[in-house]
Amino acid sequence: MDITVIGEGAVLAVPDLLRLQAGVEVRRATAGEAFAAVRAAAARLSGALAAAGVAPHDIRTTELSLGPEYESYPKVAAYRAAQGAEVVVRDLGRADHVIDTVAGVGQEARLHGLAFELSDPVTALAEARTRAFRDAAAKAAQYAGLAGRPLGPVVSVTEEPDAGPRPLRMALSAADTDASVSPGRLTLSVRVQVGYAFA
């Protein structure tokens, strides 16, 4: 006879990386004009980000679209073109500056959202696994005691899939930061299924 329990462990960590979803969008009378204009705006955006200290390998194109807008089908009123980019900001102290840089490109600029991450979650996840395993061991010992049986060795360990780091809202006073965006903290969690034999 054996027993299987689920252990959970979580660790709070401060993010050190920002992924910014940005881009440019234009509307022109013809498809050619729209495509040329959006490519020119995207080049201005890339140049501005480079001037703001963002490395070329931290800018990735995520969207390129071109299509008609109809006044009343099939009559075309104009053509809209868009080009999106994911921008990785590795110095969070410059996050506001990078965001302002995108906005400063002009009326074509678009901001679609942002996400904070850990560049290296290995250490935090290792601690979360330790906590999850200890939680499972404590539960198994409790159940063994309730059953009046000595707990034997571990016979199986399975780490369950997790949705990844979860944001945790953290209140900041005005004295903490002058930035308009705050990374807060992330919760990194691990669930582990552990099977024990009864001695």
C-alpha positions as YAML, in Angstrom:
chain: A
units: angstrom
residues:
- id: 1
  name: MET
  ca: [0.00, 0.00, 0.00]
- id: 2
  name: ASP
  ca: [1.22, 3.48, -0.72]
- id: 3
  name: ILE
  ca: [0.08, 7.09, -0.51]
- id: 4
  name: THR
  ca: [0.23, 9.94, -3.04]
- id: 5
  name: VAL
  ca: [0.08, 13.61, -2.06]
- id: 6
  name: ILE
  ca: [0.35, 16.98, -3.78]
- id: 7
  name: GLY
  ca: [2.88, 19.47, -2.49]
- id: 8
  name: GLU
  ca: [2.87, 23.17, -3.34]
- id: 9
  name: GLY
  ca: [5.66, 25.70, -3.06]
- id: 10
  name: ALA
  ca: [5.81, 29.37, -3.99]
- id: 11
  name: VAL
  ca: [8.50, 32.04, -4.06]
- id: 12
  name: LEU
  ca: [8.18, 35.80, -4.50]
- id: 13
  name: ALA
  ca: [10.70, 37.41, -6.84]
- id: 14
  name: VAL
  ca: [11.25, 40.94, -8.12]
- id: 15
  name: PRO
  ca: [11.23, 41.07, -11.96]
- id: 16
  name: ASP
  ca: [14.30, 42.43, -13.71]
- id: 17
  name: LEU
  ca: [13.08, 42.46, -17.31]
- id: 18
  name: LEU
  ca: [10.26, 44.18, -19.21]
- id: 19
  name: ARG
  ca: [8.66, 43.06, -22.46]
- id: 20
  name: LEU
  ca: [6.93, 45.97, -24.15]
- id: 21
  name: GLN
  ca: [4.47, 45.40, -26.99]
- id: 22
  name: ALA
  ca: [4.68, 48.40, -29.29]
- id: 23
  name: GLY
  ca: [4.36, 49.29, -32.95]
- id: 24
  name: VAL
  ca: [3.23, 51.73, -35.60]
- id: 25
  name: GLU
  ca: [0.04, 52.03, -37.62]
- id: 26
  name: VAL
  ca: [-0.92, 54.21, -40.60]
- id: 27
  name: ARG
  ca: [-3.91, 54.85, -42.87]
- id: 28
  name: ARG
  ca: [-3.41, 55.92, -46.48]
- id: 29
  name: ALA
  ca: [-5.37, 56.17, -49.72]
- id: 30
  name: THR
  ca: [-3.59, 53.29, -51.47]
- id: 31
  name: ALA
  ca: [-2.05, 50.02, -50.37]
- id: 32
  name: GLY
  ca: [1.37, 51.04, -51.66]
- id: 33
  name: GLU
  ca: [1.30, 54.33, -49.79]
- id: 34
  name: ALA
  ca: [0.17, 52.63, -46.58]
- id: 35
  name: PHE
  ca: [2.86, 49.97, -46.77]
- id: 36
  name: ALA
  ca: [5.62, 52.48, -47.53]
- id: 37
  name: ALA
  ca: [4.46, 54.75, -44.73]
- id: 38
  name: VAL
  ca: [4.30, 52.01, -42.11]
- id: 39
  name: ARG
  ca: [7.73, 50.71, -43.07]
- id: 40
  name: ALA
  ca: [9.14, 54.23, -42.76]
- id: 41
  name: ALA
  ca: [7.46, 54.67, -39.37]
- id: 42
  name: ALA
  ca: [8.81, 51.31, -38.20]
- id: 43
  name: ALA
  ca: [12.31, 52.36, -39.22]
- id: 44
  name: ARG
  ca: [11.91, 55.57, -37.20]
- id: 45
  name: LEU
  ca: [10.75, 53.52, -34.23]
- id: 46
  name: SER
  ca: [13.73, 51.16, -34.48]
- id: 47
  name: GLY
  ca: [16.12, 54.09, -34.78]
- id: 48
  name: ALA
  ca: [14.59, 55.83, -31.77]
- id: 49
  name: LEU
  ca: [14.78, 52.66, -29.67]
- id: 50
  name: ALA
  ca: [18.42, 52.18, -30.65]
- id: 51
  name: ALA
  ca: [19.15, 55.77, -29.63]
- id: 52
  name: ALA
  ca: [17.43, 55.02, -26.29]
- id: 53
  name: GLY
  ca: [19.90, 52.21, -25.66]
- id: 54
  name: VAL
  ca: [17.85, 49.18, -26.73]
- id: 55
  name: ALA
  ca: [20.06, 46.58, -28.42]
- id: 56
  name: PRO
  ca: [19.03, 45.36, -31.91]
- id: 57
  name: HIS
  ca: [18.59, 41.78, -30.67]
- id: 58
  name: ASP
  ca: [16.08, 43.06, -28.08]
- id: 59
  name: ILE
  ca: [13.67, 44.27, -30.79]
- id: 60
  name: ARG
  ca: [11.59, 41.60, -32.51]
- id: 61
  name: THR
  ca: [8.97, 42.14, -35.22]
- id: 62
  name: THR
  ca: [5.69, 40.55, -34.11]
- id: 63
  name: GLU
  ca: [3.21, 41.79, -36.70]
- id: 64
  name: LEU
  ca: [3.08, 43.08, -40.25]
- id: 65
  name: SER
  ca: [-0.37, 43.71, -41.72]
- id: 66
  name: LEU
  ca: [-1.93, 45.55, -44.63]
- id: 67
  name: GLY
  ca: [-5.58, 45.64, -45.57]
- id: 68
  name: PRO
  ca: [-8.46, 47.74, -46.89]
- id: 69
  name: GLU
  ca: [-11.04, 49.68, -44.94]
- id: 70
  name: TYR
  ca: [-14.40, 49.76, -46.69]
- id: 71
  name: GLU
  ca: [-16.68, 52.75, -46.95]
- id: 72
  name: SER
  ca: [-19.41, 50.38, -48.11]
- id: 73
  name: TYR
  ca: [-18.35, 47.05, -49.58]
- id: 74
  name: PRO
  ca: [-16.82, 46.75, -52.12]
- id: 75
  name: LYS
  ca: [-15.86, 50.44, -52.14]
- id: 76
  name: VAL
  ca: [-12.52, 50.93, -50.37]
- id: 77
  name: ALA
  ca: [-12.18, 54.05, -48.22]
- id: 78
  name: ALA
  ca: [-8.50, 53.63, -47.37]
- id: 79
  name: TYR
  ca: [-5.77, 51.12, -46.55]
- id: 80
  name: ARG
  ca: [-4.48, 50.48, -43.06]
- id: 81
  name: ALA
  ca: [-1.03, 49.04, -42.39]
- id: 82
  name: ALA
  ca: [0.57, 48.09, -39.08]
- id: 83
  name: GLN
  ca: [3.89, 46.76, -37.88]
- id: 84
  name: GLY
  ca: [4.32, 45.54, -34.32]
- id: 85
  name: ALA
  ca: [7.43, 44.99, -32.24]
- id: 86
  name: GLU
  ca: [8.28, 43.34, -28.95]
- id: 87
  name: VAL
  ca: [10.89, 45.39, -27.11]
- id: 88
  name: VAL
  ca: [12.91, 43.85, -24.29]
- id: 89
  name: VAL
  ca: [14.06, 46.35, -21.66]
- id: 90
  name: ARG
  ca: [16.80, 44.86, -19.48]
- id: 91
  name: ASP
  ca: [17.37, 47.94, -17.31]
- id: 92
  name: LEU
  ca: [14.06, 48.65, -15.58]
- id: 93
  name: GLY
  ca: [15.36, 52.03, -14.53]
- id: 94
  name: ARG
  ca: [15.05, 53.02, -18.19]
- id: 95
  name: ALA
  ca: [11.58, 51.56, -18.73]
- id: 96
  name: ASP
  ca: [9.80, 54.91, -18.63]
- id: 97
  name: HIS
  ca: [12.35, 56.40, -21.01]
- id: 98
  name: VAL
  ca: [11.81, 53.59, -23.51]
- id: 99
  name: ILE
  ca: [8.03, 53.94, -23.29]
- id: 100
  name: ASP
  ca: [8.31, 57.69, -23.83]
- id: 101
  name: THR
  ca: [10.59, 57.00, -26.79]
- id: 102
  name: VAL
  ca: [7.91, 54.89, -28.45]
- id: 103
  name: ALA
  ca: [5.27, 57.56, -27.85]
- id: 104
  name: GLY
  ca: [7.64, 60.20, -29.23]
- id: 105
  name: VAL
  ca: [7.74, 58.56, -32.66]
- id: 106
  name: GLY
  ca: [4.55, 60.42, -33.50]
- id: 107
  name: GLN
  ca: [0.91, 59.83, -34.28]
- id: 108
  name: GLU
  ca: [1.72, 56.46, -35.86]
- id: 109
  name: ALA
  ca: [3.01, 55.06, -32.54]
- id: 110
  name: ARG
  ca: [1.05, 52.37, -30.73]
- id: 111
  name: LEU
  ca: [1.50, 50.79, -27.28]
- id: 112
  name: HIS
  ca: [-0.26, 47.45, -26.80]
- id: 113
  name: GLY
  ca: [0.82, 46.37, -23.32]
- id: 114
  name: LEU
  ca: [3.73, 45.19, -21.22]
- id: 115
  name: ALA
  ca: [4.80, 42.28, -19.04]
- id: 116
  name: PHE
  ca: [7.46, 41.98, -16.35]
- id: 117
  name: GLU
  ca: [9.59, 38.84, -16.13]
- id: 118
  name: LEU
  ca: [12.59, 37.27, -14.46]
- id: 119
  name: SER
  ca: [15.52, 36.93, -16.83]
- id: 120
  name: ASP
  ca: [16.78, 33.90, -14.89]
- id: 121
  name: PRO
  ca: [14.07, 32.14, -12.85]
- id: 122
  name: VAL
  ca: [16.19, 29.02, -12.16]
- id: 123
  name: THR
  ca: [17.15, 29.88, -8.56]
- id: 124
  name: ALA
  ca: [13.64, 30.95, -7.59]
- id: 125
  name: LEU
  ca: [12.11, 27.83, -9.13]
- id: 126
  name: ALA
  ca: [14.62, 25.62, -7.33]
- id: 127
  name: GLU
  ca: [13.54, 27.11, -4.01]
- id: 128
  name: ALA
  ca: [9.88, 26.67, -4.96]
- id: 129
  name: ARG
  ca: [10.54, 22.97, -5.72]
- id: 130
  name: THR
  ca: [12.20, 22.53, -2.32]
- id: 131
  name: ARG
  ca: [9.18, 24.07, -0.62]
- id: 132
  name: ALA
  ca: [6.78, 21.96, -2.66]
- id: 133
  name: PHE
  ca: [8.60, 18.74, -1.79]
- id: 134
  name: ARG
  ca: [8.70, 19.63, 1.92]
- id: 135
  name: ASP
  ca: [4.99, 20.40, 1.78]
- id: 136
  name: ALA
  ca: [4.32, 17.00, 0.23]
- id: 137
  name: ALA
  ca: [6.47, 15.27, 2.85]
- id: 138
  name: ALA
  ca: [4.64, 17.00, 5.69]
- id: 139
  name: LYS
  ca: [1.25, 15.99, 4.27]
- id: 140
  name: ALA
  ca: [2.36, 12.39, 3.75]
- id: 141
  name: ALA
  ca: [3.70, 12.18, 7.30]
- id: 142
  name: GLN
  ca: [0.42, 13.52, 8.65]
- id: 143
  name: TYR
  ca: [-1.64, 11.01, 6.68]
- id: 144
  name: ALA
  ca: [0.64, 8.16, 7.73]
- id: 145
  name: GLY
  ca: [0.21, 9.18, 11.35]
- id: 146
  name: LEU
  ca: [-3.57, 9.34, 10.97]
- id: 147
  name: ALA
  ca: [-3.50, 5.88, 9.39]
- id: 148
  name: GLY
  ca: [-1.29, 4.53, 12.17]
- id: 149
  name: ARG
  ca: [1.34, 3.38, 9.72]
- id: 150
  name: PRO
  ca: [5.05, 4.31, 9.46]
- id: 151
  name: LEU
  ca: [5.90, 6.21, 6.30]
- id: 152
  name: GLY
  ca: [8.25, 4.47, 3.91]
- id: 153
  name: PRO
  ca: [10.48, 5.70, 1.07]
- id: 154
  name: VAL
  ca: [9.51, 7.89, -1.87]
- id: 155
  name: VAL
  ca: [8.47, 5.77, -4.84]
- id: 156
  name: SER
  ca: [7.48, 8.45, -7.37]
- id: 157
  name: VAL
  ca: [7.85, 12.19, -8.00]
- id: 158
  name: THR
  ca: [6.01, 14.11, -10.73]
- id: 159
  name: GLU
  ca: [6.16, 17.84, -11.20]
- id: 160
  name: GLU
  ca: [2.85, 19.14, -12.48]
- id: 161
  name: PRO
  ca: [2.68, 21.80, -15.22]
- id: 162
  name: ASP
  ca: [2.30, 25.34, -14.00]
- id: 163
  name: ALA
  ca: [1.00, 28.43, -15.79]
- id: 164
  name: GLY
  ca: [4.27, 30.24, -15.09]
- id: 165
  name: PRO
  ca: [5.08, 33.28, -12.98]
- id: 166
  name: ARG
  ca: [2.04, 35.15, -11.74]
- id: 167
  name: PRO
  ca: [2.07, 38.89, -11.07]
- id: 168
  name: LEU
  ca: [1.46, 40.01, -7.50]
- id: 169
  name: ARG
  ca: [0.34, 43.53, -6.87]
- id: 170
  name: MET
  ca: [2.63, 45.35, -4.51]
- id: 171
  name: ALA
  ca: [1.73, 48.69, -3.00]
- id: 172
  name: LEU
  ca: [4.38, 51.36, -3.48]
- id: 173
  name: SER
  ca: [4.50, 54.69, -1.76]
- id: 174
  name: ALA
  ca: [5.50, 57.82, -3.64]
- id: 175
  name: ALA
  ca: [8.86, 57.66, -1.92]
- id: 176
  name: ASP
  ca: [9.58, 54.21, -3.35]
- id: 177
  name: THR
  ca: [9.78, 55.24, -6.99]
- id: 178
  name: ASP
  ca: [9.20, 58.11, -9.38]
- id: 179
  name: ALA
  ca: [8.52, 55.74, -12.27]
- id: 180
  name: SER
  ca: [5.07, 55.51, -13.86]
- id: 181
  name: VAL
  ca: [5.38, 51.73, -14.27]
- id: 182
  name: SER
  ca: [6.23, 49.40, -11.41]
- id: 183
  name: PRO
  ca: [7.40, 45.78, -11.70]
- id: 184
  name: GLY
  ca: [5.87, 44.72, -8.40]
- id: 185
  name: ARG
  ca: [6.68, 41.08, -7.67]
- id: 186
  name: LEU
  ca: [6.06, 37.75, -9.34]
- id: 187
  name: THR
  ca: [4.91, 34.55, -7.68]
- id: 188
  name: LEU
  ca: [6.72, 31.49, -9.04]
- id: 189
  name: SER
  ca: [4.98, 28.32, -7.93]
- id: 190
  name: VAL
  ca: [5.58, 24.59, -8.26]
- id: 191
  name: ARG
  ca: [3.18, 21.69, -7.71]
- id: 192
  name: VAL
  ca: [4.66, 18.25, -7.22]
- id: 193
  name: GLN
  ca: [2.97, 14.87, -6.84]
- id: 194
  name: VAL
  ca: [4.91, 12.56, -4.56]
- id: 195
  name: GLY
  ca: [4.18, 8.92, -3.90]
- id: 196
  name: TYR
  ca: [5.34, 7.22, -0.69]
- id: 197
  name: ALA
  ca: [5.27, 3.59, 0.32]
- id: 198
  name: PHE
  ca: [4.07, 2.57, 3.77]
- id: 199
  name: ALA
  ca: [6.78, 0.78, 5.68]
...
